[in-house]
Amino acid sequence: MQLTGLDLLFWAAGLGAHLMLLCVLLIRRRFRDFPIFTLFILSNIGRTVALFLVQLYGNKTSYFYTYWSLAILDTVLRDIQFRRPE
């Protein structure tokens, strides 16, 4: 699976934005107030790195299963984060 330069630019920009947000959460110690959100950002960073490595060294099938497995984790974290207390 080959990516164009624009694809790689968008991928790197998204990773950079998540890293900057994580730095802000850590430097200002806001991770204590928003632990689930911080975990969500960490999972996005991990997902980006994992998918890039699978894309680089794997095949389409391994990318497919990795993508959808991590999408389940993403959905669970979003559900926990946006669940309203009853």
PASEBA-1860 file (N, C-alpha, C; in nm, 3 decimals):
! residues 86
1> MQLTGLDL> 0.085/-0.117/0.000/0.000/0.000/0.000/0.090/0.124/0.000 ~ 0.086/0.200/-0.105/0.170/0.318/-0.117/0.089/0.443/-0.082 ~ 0.151/0.531/-0.007/0.089/0.657/0.028/0.157/0.770/-0.049 ~ 0.079/0.869/-0.085/0.135/0.985/-0.152/0.197/1.078/-0.049 ~ 0.269/1.176/-0.096/0.328/1.274/-0.005/0.224/1.350/0.074 ~ 0.110/1.379/0.010/0.003/1.450/0.080/-0.057/1.363/0.190 ~ -0.072/1.232/0.164/-0.122/1.141/0.267/-0.029/1.140/0.388 ~ 0.100/1.132/0.361/0.198/1.131/0.470/0.199/1.264/0.546
9> LFWAAGLG> 0.180/1.374/0.475/0.175/1.504/0.540/0.057/1.513/0.636 ~ -0.060/1.471/0.591/-0.179/1.474/0.678/-0.161/1.380/0.798 ~ -0.101/1.264/0.774/-0.078/1.169/0.882/0.017/1.230/0.986 ~ 0.125/1.290/0.941/0.221/1.352/1.032/0.161/1.472/1.103 ~ 0.078/1.550/1.034/0.015/1.667/1.096/-0.080/1.624/1.208 ~ -0.155/1.519/1.185/-0.245/1.469/1.289/-0.169/1.419/1.410 ~ -0.060/1.347/1.384/0.023/1.298/1.495/0.085/1.416/1.570 ~ 0.133/1.514/1.497/0.192/1.632/1.562/0.092/1.707/1.648
17> AHLMLLCV> -0.030/1.721/1.600/-0.134/1.790/1.677/-0.167/1.713/1.805 ~ -0.175/1.582/1.796/-0.203/1.502/1.915/-0.087/1.509/2.014 ~ 0.035/1.510/1.964/0.150/1.523/2.054/0.153/1.658/2.123 ~ 0.120/1.765/2.051/0.114/1.898/2.114/0.006/1.903/2.221 ~ -0.110/1.845/2.192/-0.218/1.843/2.291/-0.177/1.763/2.414 ~ -0.110/1.650/2.394/-0.063/1.571/2.507/0.038/1.650/2.590 ~ 0.126/1.723/2.524/0.224/1.806/2.597/0.154/1.912/2.681 ~ 0.052/1.974/2.627/-0.023/2.075/2.703/-0.089/2.010/2.824
25> LLIRRRFR> -0.150/1.894/2.804/-0.215/1.824/2.916/-0.115/1.787/3.024 ~ 0.005/1.747/2.985/0.105/1.707/3.084/0.172/1.827/3.151 ~ 0.208/1.927/3.073/0.278/2.044/3.130/0.187/2.120/3.226 ~ 0.063/2.137/3.189/-0.030/2.210/3.276/-0.098/2.121/3.380 ~ -0.059/1.995/3.383/-0.112/1.897/3.477/-0.264/1.882/3.469 ~ -0.317/1.896/3.349/-0.461/1.882/3.328/-0.502/1.735/3.313 ~ -0.403/1.646/3.302/-0.435/1.505/3.292/-0.504/1.455/3.418 ~ -0.483/1.523/3.529/-0.553/1.485/3.653/-0.701/1.517/3.646
33> DFPIFTLF> -0.734/1.627/3.580/-0.875/1.666/3.566/-0.945/1.590/3.454 ~ -0.870/1.549/3.353/-0.926/1.482/3.235/-0.853/1.351/3.206 ~ -0.862/1.253/3.296/-0.785/1.129/3.273/-0.834/1.048/3.153 ~ -0.964/1.043/3.131/-1.016/0.965/3.018/-0.980/1.033/2.887 ~ -0.988/1.166/2.882/-0.951/1.239/2.762/-0.802/1.219/2.731 ~ -0.718/1.222/2.836/-0.575/1.201/2.817/-0.549/1.060/2.764 ~ -0.619/0.962/2.817/-0.606/0.825/2.769/-0.651/0.815/2.624 ~ -0.755/0.887/2.588/-0.804/0.891/2.451/-0.698/0.948/2.357
41> ILSNIGRT> -0.633/1.056/2.397/-0.528/1.117/2.315/-0.409/1.022/2.304 ~ -0.372/0.956/2.413/-0.264/0.858/2.407/-0.297/0.743/2.314 ~ -0.422/0.698/2.316/-0.462/0.589/2.227/-0.458/0.635/2.081 ~ -0.491/0.760/2.054/-0.483/0.812/1.917/-0.338/0.816/1.869 ~ -0.247/0.854/1.956/-0.105/0.856/1.921/-0.057/0.714/1.894 ~ -0.091/0.623/1.983/-0.052/0.483/1.965/-0.111/0.422/1.839 ~ -0.237/0.455/1.811/-0.303/0.404/1.691/-0.233/0.455/1.565 ~ -0.197/0.582/1.563/-0.130/0.640/1.447/0.004/0.573/1.422
49> VALFLVQL> 0.081/0.554/1.527/0.212/0.490/1.513/0.196/0.345/1.469 ~ 0.103/0.273/1.533/0.082/0.132/1.498/0.037/0.117/1.354 ~ -0.057/0.198/1.311/-0.106/0.187/1.174/0.001/0.225/1.072 ~ 0.084/0.323/1.107/0.193/0.358/1.016/0.290/0.242/1.000 ~ 0.325/0.177/1.112/0.418/0.065/1.105/0.357/-0.053/1.031 ~ 0.230/-0.080/1.054/0.164/-0.189/0.981/0.156/-0.156/0.833 ~ 0.127/-0.032/0.802/0.121/0.010/0.661/0.257/-0.004/0.595 ~ 0.363/0.026/0.670/0.497/0.023/0.614/0.549/-0.119/0.596
57> YGNKTSYF> 0.525/-0.206/0.696/0.584/-0.339/0.694/0.484/-0.452/0.670 ~ 0.355/-0.424/0.681/0.256/-0.530/0.667/0.193/-0.533/0.529 ~ 0.079/-0.598/0.523/0.004/-0.604/0.398/-0.137/-0.548/0.421 ~ -0.219/-0.551/0.319/-0.353/-0.493/0.329/-0.439/-0.564/0.432 ~ -0.425/-0.695/0.442/-0.505/-0.771/0.537/-0.469/-0.736/0.681 ~ -0.340/-0.731/0.711/-0.299/-0.696/0.848/-0.338/-0.553/0.882 ~ -0.330/-0.463/0.785/-0.373/-0.324/0.808/-0.522/-0.320/0.837 ~ -0.601/-0.395/0.760/-0.746/-0.398/0.779/-0.782/-0.442/0.921
65> YTYWSLAI> -0.724/-0.553/0.965/-0.758/-0.604/1.098/-0.704/-0.515/1.210 ~ -0.588/-0.457/1.191/-0.535/-0.365/1.291/-0.622/-0.240/1.301 ~ -0.662/-0.187/1.187/-0.745/-0.066/1.184/-0.875/-0.090/1.259 ~ -0.945/-0.197/1.228/-1.076/-0.220/1.289/-1.065/-0.263/1.434 ~ -0.958/-0.329/1.472/-0.938/-0.363/1.614/-0.917/-0.236/1.696 ~ -0.838/-0.145/1.643/-0.815/-0.019/1.714/-0.938/0.072/1.709 ~ -1.022/0.057/1.608/-1.146/0.135/1.602/-1.241/0.096/1.714 ~ -1.239/-0.030/1.753/-1.322/-0.075/1.866/-1.275/-0.006/1.994
73> LDTVLRDI> -1.143/-0.002/2.016/-1.089/0.068/2.133/-1.128/0.215/2.131 ~ -1.118/0.278/2.016/-1.155/0.418/2.001/-1.302/0.441/2.038 ~ -1.389/0.352/1.993/-1.531/0.364/2.022/-1.559/0.349/2.171 ~ -1.493/0.255/2.235/-1.513/0.234/2.379/-1.468/0.358/2.457 ~ -1.351/0.411/2.423/-1.302/0.530/2.495/-1.392/0.651/2.471 ~ -1.444/0.667/2.352/-1.535/0.778/2.326/-1.664/0.761/2.405 ~ -1.712/0.639/2.415/-1.833/0.613/2.490/-1.814/0.645/2.637 ~ -1.699/0.606/2.693/-1.670/0.635/2.834/-1.655/0.785/2.854
81> QFRRPE> -1.586/0.850/2.763/-1.558/0.993/2.778/-1.686/1.078/2.772 ~ -1.777/1.044/2.683/-1.894/1.128/2.664/-2.018/1.077/2.734 ~ -2.003/0.973/2.815/-2.118/0.923/2.890/-2.153/1.024/2.999 ~ -2.279/1.055/3.008/-2.325/1.150/3.109/-2.360/1.076/3.236 ~ -2.321/1.130/3.351/-2.356/1.065/3.476/-2.508/1.066/3.496 ~ -2.554/0.956/3.549/-2.701/0.946/3.570/-2.741/0.997/3.705
END
